[in-house]
């Protein structure tokens, strides 16, 4: 499974971005997909995830009400819509996939930089 994260960029506080996680070599709807972020010098943080079976979603408290994770199975893509962005959302964002039989995220994309600054 090869994942590619895209859609990052520079945005002003209060702005929006949509990140995409596209897969090759696998059908993403068979995998739970997570979005993570990391700032240099800090631990990687789980931001959001969507399950493979029933589409249940999870958000870390700091992004609840602002971020939305979704799937487009026809495009084999998972999105992270990020609204009302704040400077503290600045990080490299990664998507990762976890198979049904796995307890860990085994496949990772290369990361996309999100910078929120005026």
DRENZA-979455 format. One record per atom (N, C-alpha, C): residue in three letters; residue number from 1; atom name; x, y, z. Coordinates in steps of 0.02 Angstrom, whole numbers, plus 50000, padded with zeros to 5 digits. Each point is the difference from the previous one (the first is absolute). Example, Ala and Ser with C-alpha at 12.3 -4.5 7.8 and 13.67 -1.06 7.14 Angstrom:
<pts>
+-----+-----+----+-------+-------+-------+
:  aa :   i : at :     x :     y :     z :
+-----+-----+----+-------+-------+-------+
: ala :   1 :  N : 50660 : 49716 : 50390 :
: ala :   1 : CA : 49955 : 50059 : 50000 :
: ala :   1 :  C : 50045 : 50060 : 50000 :
: ser :   2 :  N : 49982 : 50053 : 49964 :
: ser :   2 : CA : 50042 : 50059 : 50003 :
: ser :   2 :  C : 49961 : 50055 : 50037 :
+-----+-----+----+-------+-------+-------+
</pts>
This chain:
<pts>
+-----+-----+----+-------+-------+-------+
:  aa :   i : at :     x :     y :     z :
+-----+-----+----+-------+-------+-------+
: unk :   1 :  N : 50043 : 49940 : 50000 :
: unk :   1 : CA : 49957 : 50060 : 50000 :
: unk :   1 :  C : 50045 : 50062 : 50000 :
: unk :   2 :  N : 49990 : 50042 : 49951 :
: unk :   2 : CA : 50036 : 50063 : 49997 :
: unk :   2 :  C : 49951 : 50056 : 50008 :
: unk :   3 :  N : 50014 : 50044 : 50048 :
: unk :   3 : CA : 49957 : 50056 : 50014 :
: unk :   3 :  C : 50034 : 50065 : 49981 :
: unk :   4 :  N : 49961 : 50046 : 49975 :
: unk :   4 : CA : 50026 : 50067 : 49984 :
: unk :   4 :  C : 49954 : 50052 : 50031 :
: unk :   5 :  N : 50028 : 50040 : 50044 :
: unk :   5 : CA : 49963 : 50055 : 50029 :
: unk :   5 :  C : 50015 : 50064 : 49962 :
: unk :   6 :  N : 49949 : 50039 : 49989 :
: unk :   6 : CA : 50008 : 50063 : 49963 :
: unk :   6 :  C : 49949 : 50051 : 50025 :
: unk :   7 :  N : 50008 : 50061 : 49977 :
: unk :   7 : CA : 49952 : 50052 : 50016 :
: unk :   7 :  C : 50023 : 50050 : 50052 :
: unk :   8 :  N : 50059 : 49991 : 50027 :
: unk :   8 : CA : 50025 : 50048 : 50048 :
: unk :   8 :  C : 50018 : 50066 : 49968 :
: unk :   9 :  N : 50016 : 50048 : 50042 :
: unk :   9 : CA : 50020 : 50065 : 49974 :
: unk :   9 :  C : 50001 : 50052 : 50055 :
: unk :  10 :  N : 50006 : 50063 : 49979 :
: unk :  10 : CA : 49999 : 50057 : 50046 :
: unk :  10 :  C : 49932 : 50032 : 49999 :
: unk :  11 :  N : 49972 : 50009 : 50059 :
: unk :  11 : CA : 49933 : 50029 : 50005 :
: unk :  11 :  C : 49999 : 50047 : 50060 :
: unk :  12 :  N : 49958 : 50052 : 49996 :
: unk :  12 : CA : 49993 : 50046 : 50056 :
: unk :  12 :  C : 49956 : 49970 : 50054 :
: unk :  13 :  N : 50009 : 50022 : 50062 :
: unk :  13 : CA : 49955 : 49977 : 50053 :
: unk :  13 :  C : 49927 : 50011 : 49981 :
: unk :  14 :  N : 49959 : 49950 : 50015 :
: unk :  14 : CA : 49930 : 50002 : 49980 :
: unk :  14 :  C : 49986 : 49970 : 49932 :
: unk :  15 :  N : 50052 : 49986 : 49963 :
: unk :  15 : CA : 49992 : 49972 : 49933 :
: unk :  15 :  C : 49988 : 49925 : 50000 :
: unk :  16 :  N : 49996 : 49972 : 49941 :
: unk :  16 : CA : 49985 : 49929 : 49992 :
: unk :  16 :  C : 50048 : 49967 : 49951 :
: unk :  17 :  N : 50011 : 49936 : 50011 :
: unk :  17 : CA : 50036 : 49958 : 49953 :
: unk :  17 :  C : 49967 : 49931 : 50000 :
: unk :  18 :  N : 50007 : 49965 : 49944 :
: unk :  18 : CA : 49978 : 49931 : 49997 :
: unk :  18 :  C : 50058 : 49956 : 49982 :
: unk :  19 :  N : 50017 : 49955 : 50045 :
: unk :  19 : CA : 50053 : 49952 : 49986 :
: unk :  19 :  C : 49971 : 49938 : 49969 :
: unk :  20 :  N : 50038 : 49970 : 49955 :
: unk :  20 : CA : 49979 : 49938 : 49967 :
: unk :  20 :  C : 50051 : 49946 : 50014 :
: unk :  21 :  N : 49976 : 49940 : 50009 :
: unk :  21 : CA : 50042 : 49940 : 50009 :
: unk :  21 :  C : 49977 : 49951 : 49947 :
: unk :  22 :  N : 50043 : 49990 : 49951 :
: unk :  22 : CA : 49983 : 49957 : 49944 :
: unk :  22 :  C : 50045 : 49938 : 50002 :
: unk :  23 :  N : 49970 : 49943 : 49983 :
: unk :  23 : CA : 50037 : 49937 : 50004 :
: unk :  23 :  C : 50010 : 49969 : 49931 :
: unk :  24 :  N : 50055 : 49964 : 49994 :
: unk :  24 : CA : 50011 : 49957 : 49943 :
: unk :  24 :  C : 50019 : 49932 : 50027 :
: unk :  25 :  N : 49979 : 49949 : 49965 :
: unk :  25 : CA : 50016 : 49933 : 50021 :
: unk :  25 :  C : 49952 : 49970 : 50050 :
: unk :  26 :  N : 49947 : 50037 : 50016 :
: unk :  26 : CA : 49952 : 49975 : 50048 :
: unk :  26 :  C : 49936 : 50040 : 49995 :
: unk :  27 :  N : 49946 : 49970 : 50024 :
: unk :  27 : CA : 49936 : 50035 : 50003 :
: unk :  27 :  C : 49992 : 50027 : 50070 :
: unk :  28 :  N : 49997 : 50066 : 50005 :
: unk :  28 : CA : 50004 : 50031 : 50066 :
: unk :  28 :  C : 49940 : 49984 : 50045 :
: unk :  29 :  N : 49943 : 49983 : 49971 :
: unk :  29 : CA : 49943 : 49989 : 50044 :
: unk :  29 :  C : 50006 : 49936 : 50040 :
: unk :  30 :  N : 50053 : 49960 : 49987 :
: unk :  30 : CA : 50012 : 49941 : 50041 :
: unk :  30 :  C : 50045 : 50017 : 50060 :
: unk :  31 :  N : 50021 : 50063 : 50005 :
: unk :  31 : CA : 50047 : 50020 : 50051 :
: unk :  31 :  C : 49971 : 50056 : 50043 :
: unk :  32 :  N : 50017 : 49998 : 50064 :
: unk :  32 : CA : 49989 : 50060 : 50040 :
: unk :  32 :  C : 50055 : 50050 : 49981 :
: unk :  33 :  N : 49980 : 50062 : 49993 :
: unk :  33 : CA : 50047 : 50052 : 49979 :
: unk :  33 :  C : 50005 : 50052 : 50056 :
: unk :  34 :  N : 50061 : 50017 : 50016 :
: unk :  34 : CA : 50011 : 50051 : 50051 :
: unk :  34 :  C : 50039 : 50058 : 49972 :
: unk :  35 :  N : 49987 : 50058 : 50027 :
: unk :  35 : CA : 50040 : 50060 : 49986 :
: unk :  35 :  C : 50039 : 50017 : 50064 :
: unk :  36 :  N : 50063 : 50013 : 49991 :
: unk :  36 : CA : 50044 : 50017 : 50056 :
: unk :  36 :  C : 50037 : 50064 : 49982 :
: unk :  37 :  N : 50027 : 50034 : 50050 :
: unk :  37 : CA : 50040 : 50059 : 49986 :
: unk :  37 :  C : 50059 : 50002 : 50047 :
: unk :  38 :  N : 50052 : 50033 : 49978 :
: unk :  38 : CA : 50061 : 50004 : 50040 :
: unk :  38 :  C : 50034 : 50067 : 49990 :
: unk :  39 :  N : 50019 : 50029 : 50055 :
: unk :  39 : CA : 50039 : 50062 : 50001 :
: unk :  39 :  C : 50071 : 49981 : 50021 :
: unk :  40 :  N : 50050 : 50030 : 49969 :
: unk :  40 : CA : 50070 : 49983 : 50019 :
: unk :  40 :  C : 50010 : 50007 : 50075 :
: unk :  41 :  N : 50030 : 49947 : 50029 :
: unk :  41 : CA : 50014 : 50001 : 50072 :
: unk :  41 :  C : 49944 : 49975 : 50043 :
: unk :  42 :  N : 49943 : 49984 : 49969 :
: unk :  42 : CA : 49943 : 49975 : 50038 :
: unk :  42 :  C : 49979 : 49931 : 49975 :
: unk :  43 :  N : 49964 : 49964 : 50042 :
: unk :  43 : CA : 49976 : 49934 : 49980 :
: unk :  43 :  C : 49946 : 50006 : 49947 :
: unk :  44 :  N : 49995 : 49949 : 49960 :
: unk :  44 : CA : 49947 : 49997 : 49950 :
: unk :  44 :  C : 49933 : 49995 : 50037 :
: unk :  45 :  N : 49950 : 50034 : 49973 :
: unk :  45 : CA : 49934 : 50004 : 50032 :
: unk :  45 :  C : 49948 : 49971 : 49953 :
: unk :  46 :  N : 49957 : 49958 : 50025 :
: unk :  46 : CA : 49943 : 49976 : 49961 :
: unk :  46 :  C : 49947 : 50054 : 49996 :
: unk :  47 :  N : 49978 : 50016 : 49940 :
: unk :  47 : CA : 49952 : 50054 : 49989 :
: unk :  47 :  C : 49930 : 49973 : 49990 :
: unk :  48 :  N : 49994 : 49951 : 49955 :
: unk :  48 : CA : 49934 : 49974 : 49983 :
: unk :  48 :  C : 50009 : 49932 : 49967 :
: unk :  49 :  N : 49947 : 49960 : 50004 :
: unk :  49 : CA : 50001 : 49937 : 49963 :
: unk :  49 :  C : 49929 : 49980 : 49981 :
: unk :  50 :  N : 49997 : 49956 : 49951 :
: unk :  50 : CA : 49936 : 49975 : 49977 :
: unk :  50 :  C : 50006 : 49925 : 49993 :
: unk :  51 :  N : 49951 : 49963 : 50025 :
: unk :  51 : CA : 50005 : 49927 : 50000 :
: unk :  51 :  C : 49985 : 49973 : 49931 :
: unk :  52 :  N : 50018 : 49937 : 49991 :
: unk :  52 : CA : 49990 : 49968 : 49935 :
: unk :  52 :  C : 49930 : 49972 : 49992 :
: unk :  53 :  N : 49970 : 49977 : 50053 :
: unk :  53 : CA : 49938 : 49962 : 49994 :
: unk :  53 :  C : 49939 : 50045 : 50001 :
: unk :  54 :  N : 49992 : 50040 : 50051 :
: unk :  54 : CA : 49939 : 50038 : 50007 :
: unk :  54 :  C : 50010 : 50075 : 49993 :
: unk :  55 :  N : 50060 : 50021 : 49985 :
: unk :  55 : CA : 50012 : 50071 : 49988 :
: unk :  55 :  C : 50002 : 50042 : 50063 :
: unk :  56 :  N : 50005 : 49968 : 50058 :
: unk :  56 : CA : 50005 : 50039 : 50062 :
: unk :  56 :  C : 50061 : 50045 : 49997 :
: unk :  57 :  N : 49992 : 50059 : 50029 :
: unk :  57 : CA : 50054 : 50049 : 49999 :
: unk :  57 :  C : 50021 : 50020 : 50070 :
: unk :  58 :  N : 50061 : 50023 : 50004 :
: unk :  58 : CA : 50028 : 50023 : 50064 :
: unk :  58 :  C : 50039 : 50064 : 49986 :
: unk :  59 :  N : 49996 : 50046 : 50049 :
: unk :  59 : CA : 50038 : 50062 : 49995 :
: unk :  59 :  C : 50032 : 50015 : 50067 :
: unk :  60 :  N : 50061 : 50023 : 49998 :
: unk :  60 : CA : 50030 : 50024 : 50061 :
: unk :  60 :  C : 49964 : 50064 : 50022 :
: unk :  61 :  N : 50000 : 50013 : 50064 :
: unk :  61 : CA : 49958 : 50055 : 50026 :
: unk :  61 :  C : 50015 : 50068 : 49968 :
: unk :  62 :  N : 50063 : 50012 : 49985 :
: unk :  62 : CA : 50019 : 50066 : 49975 :
: unk :  62 :  C : 49973 : 50016 : 49930 :
: unk :  63 :  N : 49976 : 49949 : 49964 :
: unk :  63 : CA : 49975 : 50012 : 49932 :
: unk :  63 :  C : 49926 : 49987 : 49993 :
: unk :  64 :  N : 49968 : 49976 : 50053 :
: unk :  64 : CA : 49928 : 49985 : 49996 :
: unk :  64 :  C : 49961 : 50062 : 49981 :
: unk :  65 :  N : 49954 : 49991 : 49953 :
: unk :  65 : CA : 49960 : 50056 : 49977 :
: unk :  65 :  C : 50032 : 50041 : 49945 :
: unk :  66 :  N : 50064 : 49987 : 49986 :
: unk :  66 : CA : 50036 : 50037 : 49948 :
: unk :  66 :  C : 50023 : 49955 : 49942 :
: unk :  67 :  N : 50018 : 49939 : 50016 :
: unk :  67 : CA : 50025 : 49953 : 49950 :
: unk :  67 :  C : 49948 : 49946 : 49986 :
: unk :  68 :  N : 49998 : 49977 : 49939 :
: unk :  68 : CA : 49955 : 49945 : 49981 :
: unk :  68 :  C : 50037 : 49951 : 49956 :
: unk :  69 :  N : 49998 : 49936 : 50020 :
: unk :  69 : CA : 50030 : 49947 : 49960 :
: unk :  69 :  C : 49946 : 49965 : 49960 :
: unk :  70 :  N : 50015 : 49982 : 49939 :
: unk :  70 : CA : 49950 : 49967 : 49958 :
: unk :  70 :  C : 50035 : 49957 : 49948 :
: unk :  71 :  N : 49961 : 49954 : 49971 :
: unk :  71 : CA : 50025 : 49957 : 49947 :
: unk :  71 :  C : 49964 : 50013 : 49934 :
: unk :  72 :  N : 50036 : 49992 : 49946 :
: unk :  72 : CA : 49970 : 49996 : 49933 :
: unk :  72 :  C : 50026 : 49934 : 49971 :
: unk :  73 :  N : 49960 : 49948 : 50007 :
: unk :  73 : CA : 50023 : 49934 : 49978 :
: unk :  73 :  C : 50011 : 49997 : 49924 :
: unk :  74 :  N : 49961 : 50037 : 49963 :
: unk :  74 : CA : 50008 : 50000 : 49927 :
: unk :  74 :  C : 50068 : 50027 : 49980 :
: unk :  75 :  N : 50026 : 50047 : 50041 :
: unk :  75 : CA : 50065 : 50029 : 49985 :
: unk :  75 :  C : 50056 : 49969 : 50041 :
: unk :  76 :  N : 49981 : 49950 : 50042 :
: unk :  76 : CA : 50050 : 49967 : 50042 :
: unk :  76 :  C : 50040 : 50051 : 50041 :
: unk :  77 :  N : 49963 : 50047 : 50028 :
: unk :  77 : CA : 50031 : 50056 : 50034 :
: unk :  77 :  C : 49964 : 50014 : 50066 :
: unk :  78 :  N : 50039 : 50019 : 50050 :
: unk :  78 : CA : 49973 : 50025 : 50063 :
: unk :  78 :  C : 50020 : 50073 : 50006 :
: unk :  79 :  N : 49953 : 50040 : 50023 :
: unk :  79 : CA : 50011 : 50072 : 50006 :
: unk :  79 :  C : 50000 : 50022 : 50073 :
: unk :  80 :  N : 50036 : 50053 : 50013 :
: unk :  80 : CA : 49995 : 50034 : 50064 :
: unk :  80 :  C : 49986 : 50073 : 49984 :
: unk :  81 :  N : 49937 : 50019 : 50010 :
: unk :  81 : CA : 49981 : 50070 : 49990 :
: unk :  81 :  C : 50015 : 50037 : 50064 :
: unk :  82 :  N : 50040 : 50052 : 49994 :
: unk :  82 : CA : 50021 : 50039 : 50059 :
: unk :  82 :  C : 49975 : 50071 : 49993 :
: unk :  83 :  N : 49957 : 50020 : 50044 :
: unk :  83 : CA : 49971 : 50067 : 50000 :
: unk :  83 :  C : 50022 : 50038 : 50062 :
: unk :  84 :  N : 49993 : 50065 : 49997 :
: unk :  84 : CA : 50017 : 50043 : 50056 :
: unk :  84 :  C : 50070 : 49983 : 50028 :
: unk :  85 :  N : 50047 : 49996 : 49955 :
: unk :  85 : CA : 50067 : 49980 : 50020 :
: unk :  85 :  C : 50032 : 50050 : 50047 :
: unk :  86 :  N : 50040 : 49974 : 50044 :
: unk :  86 : CA : 50034 : 50040 : 50051 :
: unk :  86 :  C : 50076 : 49991 : 49992 :
: unk :  87 :  N : 50039 : 50047 : 50024 :
: unk :  87 : CA : 50074 : 49993 : 49995 :
: unk :  87 :  C : 50025 : 49935 : 50032 :
: unk :  88 :  N : 49966 : 49977 : 50051 :
: unk :  88 : CA : 50022 : 49938 : 50033 :
: unk :  88 :  C : 49985 : 49937 : 49959 :
: unk :  89 :  N : 49965 : 50008 : 49945 :
: unk :  89 : CA : 49990 : 49944 : 49954 :
: unk :  89 :  C : 50059 : 49990 : 49953 :
: unk :  90 :  N : 50047 : 50047 : 50002 :
: unk :  90 : CA : 50058 : 49994 : 49956 :
: unk :  90 :  C : 50040 : 49938 : 50017 :
: unk :  91 :  N : 50013 : 49959 : 49949 :
: unk :  91 : CA : 50035 : 49937 : 50009 :
: unk :  91 :  C : 50007 : 49966 : 49932 :
: unk :  92 :  N : 50038 : 49946 : 50000 :
: unk :  92 : CA : 49999 : 49955 : 49943 :
: unk :  92 :  C : 49946 : 49948 : 50014 :
: unk :  93 :  N : 49955 : 49992 : 49953 :
: unk :  93 : CA : 49944 : 49954 : 50007 :
: unk :  93 :  C : 50014 : 49937 : 49960 :
: unk :  94 :  N : 49988 : 49943 : 50032 :
: unk :  94 : CA : 50010 : 49935 : 49969 :
: unk :  94 :  C : 49935 : 49961 : 50001 :
: unk :  95 :  N : 49989 : 49960 : 49948 :
: unk :  95 : CA : 49946 : 49952 : 50003 :
: unk :  95 :  C : 50030 : 49930 : 50006 :
: unk :  96 :  N : 49963 : 49956 : 50030 :
: unk :  96 : CA : 50023 : 49932 : 50012 :
: unk :  96 :  C : 49941 : 49952 : 49995 :
: unk :  97 :  N : 50016 : 49938 : 49984 :
: unk :  97 : CA : 49949 : 49949 : 49990 :
: unk :  97 :  C : 50012 : 49941 : 50047 :
: unk :  98 :  N : 49946 : 49972 : 50024 :
: unk :  98 : CA : 50003 : 49943 : 50045 :
: unk :  98 :  C : 49952 : 49947 : 49975 :
: unk :  99 :  N : 50026 : 49940 : 49987 :
: unk :  99 : CA : 49958 : 49946 : 49977 :
: unk :  99 :  C : 49956 : 49972 : 50055 :
: unk : 100 :  N : 49949 : 49963 : 49981 :
: unk : 100 : CA : 49952 : 49974 : 50048 :
: unk : 100 :  C : 50032 : 49953 : 50051 :
: unk : 101 :  N : 50052 : 49966 : 49979 :
: unk : 101 : CA : 50032 : 49951 : 50045 :
: unk : 101 :  C : 50058 : 50031 : 50039 :
: unk : 102 :  N : 50010 : 50064 : 49991 :
: unk : 102 : CA : 50058 : 50032 : 50032 :
: unk : 102 :  C : 49977 : 50045 : 50056 :
: unk : 103 :  N : 50043 : 50007 : 50051 :
: unk : 103 : CA : 49986 : 50046 : 50054 :
: unk : 103 :  C : 50041 : 50064 : 49994 :
: unk : 104 :  N : 50040 : 50004 : 49948 :
: unk : 104 : CA : 50041 : 50060 : 49990 :
: unk : 104 :  C : 49992 : 50026 : 49929 :
: unk : 105 :  N : 50017 : 50063 : 49991 :
: unk : 105 : CA : 50001 : 50029 : 49933 :
: unk : 105 :  C : 50064 : 49978 : 49966 :
: unk : 106 :  N : 49993 : 49960 : 49949 :
: unk : 106 : CA : 50057 : 49968 : 49969 :
: unk : 106 :  C : 50025 : 50036 : 49937 :
: unk : 107 :  N : 49959 : 50043 : 49972 :
: unk : 107 : CA : 50017 : 50033 : 49937 :
: unk : 107 :  C : 49992 : 50075 : 50009 :
: unk : 108 :  N : 50052 : 50036 : 49978 :
: unk : 108 : CA : 50002 : 50072 : 50011 :
: unk : 108 :  C : 50014 : 50037 : 49936 :
: unk : 109 :  N : 49968 : 50057 : 49993 :
: unk : 109 : CA : 50016 : 50045 : 49945 :
: unk : 109 :  C : 50059 : 50044 : 50018 :
: unk : 110 :  N : 50021 : 50043 : 49953 :
: unk : 110 : CA : 50062 : 50037 : 50009 :
: unk : 110 :  C : 49991 : 50066 : 50038 :
: unk : 111 :  N : 49940 : 50022 : 50012 :
: unk : 111 : CA : 49989 : 50061 : 50038 :
: unk : 111 :  C : 49990 : 50061 : 49955 :
: unk : 112 :  N : 49959 : 50046 : 50024 :
: unk : 112 : CA : 49988 : 50062 : 49965 :
: unk : 112 :  C : 50000 : 50056 : 50052 :
: unk : 113 :  N : 50035 : 50055 : 49984 :
: unk : 113 : CA : 50009 : 50054 : 50048 :
: unk : 113 :  C : 49939 : 50046 : 50000 :
: unk : 114 :  N : 49975 : 50013 : 50060 :
: unk : 114 : CA : 49947 : 50049 : 50010 :
: unk : 114 :  C : 50028 : 50056 : 50043 :
: unk : 115 :  N : 49997 : 50060 : 49975 :
: unk : 115 : CA : 50024 : 50058 : 50038 :
: unk : 115 :  C : 49944 : 50051 : 50005 :
: unk : 116 :  N : 49983 : 50017 : 50062 :
: unk : 116 : CA : 49947 : 50049 : 50013 :
: unk : 116 :  C : 50033 : 50062 : 50030 :
: unk : 117 :  N : 50000 : 50052 : 49961 :
: unk : 117 : CA : 50036 : 50060 : 50021 :
: unk : 117 :  C : 49972 : 50061 : 49964 :
: unk : 118 :  N : 50001 : 50056 : 50034 :
: unk : 118 : CA : 49979 : 50062 : 49968 :
: unk : 118 :  C : 50060 : 50037 : 49971 :
+-----+-----+----+-------+-------+-------+
</pts>
